[in-house]
Amino acid sequence: DAYLLKNGDITVADPKNCRVLVISPQKKVLSQIGTVGACVHGPPTELGSPNGDTPLADGDLLISEINGSWVDEYTTRGRLVWDAQLPIGYPSDPQQVGPGTYLVADYEDPGAIVEFDRQGHVLYRYQPISGPGVLNRPSLAELLPSGLFMVNDDYNNRMVAIDPATGALVWQYGATGVAGTAPGLLNTPDGFDVLGPGGSTPTHAVTG
């Protein structure tokens, strides 16, 4: 993931190099979180293959580590604010959804959507193992302004909206299990954002 911040800097998760970078508009590396070649959870100097680096409203970054299933908040200068180990297989692209509450996709088959707190306590889990709602390696889940969860369900080749109160699928784009590029089809969708009026991003208001 790469994010353009409002000040023009870019943050990028570099999982194979075990780091997150902050890069200036002049292409200069301003800071690095993690150590190249050390893909283990060892704050504040080592990250276990970070695959998400979501900017937070306080200016920090919410980082997911594949190795060990950790989610952390770091300042852009590399100071650890908190970390939590989650009871999931593969955390992907965590998002803040409320004061002290967070949402993450579990990139597994069957996959899951998990809401948790800073202590790693699971507050909500969506993970059906049968039926049309089963997720196959979802890589991103976001809470929409409407209260629904939007998910890209990568290996089911679809986007789905889920009502967390009932667990029901209330919207889908793409044919389940059918990869394609024609209208109505998707091929391994791996990311999305929500666009509001004028091109605003209501779920990522602090980005550029």
C-alpha positions, 0 to 999 in steps of 0.5 A, a space after each residue: 500500500 502507498 498513501 499520498 499524505 496532504 503534505 505531499 509525502 508518500 507512505 509505502 509498505 515494503 513487505 519483502 524488505 521488512 519496512 515502511 518508508 516515508 518518502 518526500 515529493 523530492 523522492 527522498 526517504 525521510 524515515 524508515 520503520 523496520 530493518 531490511 532483512 529482519 522480518 520479525 516483530 521486534 519493535 521499534 526496530 523490526 517489522 514482520 513483513 508489513 503489508 499495510 500502512 494506513 495513515 491515522 488522523 493523529 498523523 501516525 501509521 497503522 501497520 499490519 505485520 504478516 509474520 506473527 499477526 501483529 497490528 501496530 501504531 507507529 509515528 512516522 519517525 518510528 516510535 511505537 505507540 502500541 501493538 497487538 497480536 491478533 488471533 487470525 492467520 494473516 492481517 491485511 490493511 487495518 483501519 481505525 473505525 472508532 476511538 480505540 477500535 480497529 478493523 482488519 481483514 484476515 487474508 485466509 480461506 475462509 477469510 474473516 473481518 475482525 474488529 478489535 481493540 488496542 489490547 488485541 481483544 476481538 470485538 466482532 468477527 465475521 467468518 462464515 464457513 459455508 454459504 454465499 457469505 464465505 470469503 476467500 482471501 479478503 485483503 481489505 475491509 472498511 466501515 462505510 459511512 452507512 455502517 456497512 462493511 465493504 470488502 474486496 473478496 480477492 479470490 472470489 473475484 467480487 466486492 461485497 457489502 455486509 451488514 454487521 448486525 445481521 451478517 447478510 450480504 446486501 450488495 455484490 459486484 462481480 460473479 462469485 468465483 468467476 474472473 473477468 474484465 467485462 462489465 459486471 466481472 472482476 479479476 482478483 480485486 485487491 483494493 478500493 477506496 470510497 469517494 465522496 462528493 468532489 473526489 473526497 475520501 471520507 474513510 481516509 480523510 487525512 490522505 491527499 
